[in-house]
Amino acid sequence: MSLNSETFSIQLHGGPLTIDMLSYPRLLVADKKELNNFKVFDSAIIEWPDLDEQLSIRQIKENKPSKETAHSFVKWLRKREI
């Protein structure tokens, strides 16, 4: 995994996949351990169980941002801080 303040790359079977964390708030607030804890399903979905986040590889490649509402994100963030 390669990580900087706005993107990180993970190695998949088809090669590296760079993810713009600015498009996915839960990934943006994650620490390195949480980002490293991911699973790939059917070569189509990446799940980060520690973050309760699932994204399609297609969504990432097309740079489609998260559809999570600000209210939902804040609620999740508050639960995370407890």
N, C-alpha and C positions, 0 to 999 in steps of 0.2 A: 504494500500500500504506500502510495505517495500522497503527502498531505501538505497543503499550505492554507492560508487563511480563508480562501474562497472556494477552492476546489480540492478534490482528492481523487485519486485513481486507484482502481482495483483491477486485479488481473483475473480475467475470465477465460474460459476455454477458447473463445474467439479473439483474444487479445485484450489489451487494456481498455478500460472504460473510465473516462473522466467525468466526474459528477460536479456540477456547479451547485455548491451548497447554498448559495444565495437563493436558489429556487426552492429549497426544501428546508424550512425553518428547523425541523427537528434534527436534521443532520448538522445544521449550522451550530446548534448549541451542544452537540455531543462532544464527548472527549474521545481521544484516540482509541481507547479500549472499547468503547461503545461502537465506534465506526468499524473497528476490526471484527466485531462480532456480527457477522452477516451470513446469511444462507442464500443460496441460489436455487430456485425451484424451476424445473422444466426449461432451463436456459432462458427463462422469460421474466421471472419475478425475483427481485432481491428483497429479502426481509432482514430488518434489524430488530430482533426481538426485544433488546433492552430499550429501544426507542418506540416500540409499537408502531413501526413504520414499514410499509411495503410499497415498493415502486416497481413499475415495469421497466425492463431494460429499454423497450421502445420509447417510453415516456422520457427516460433520461437522454437517450440519443437524440430525440427530437426537441430536447430542452423545454419540455412542457412543465410549467411550474406546478407545485403542489396545489391541490384543490381544497386543502384544509382552510377553514375560516379562521380569522384572527381570534374569534371567541373560543373556538375549539383548541387552538394552539395555546392560548393563555391558560385555559382550564387544565390542559395536559401539563404545562410548565409548572403551574402551582402544585399539582399533585406530585410532580417530580421533586420539588423543593422540600417536601415534607419529610 
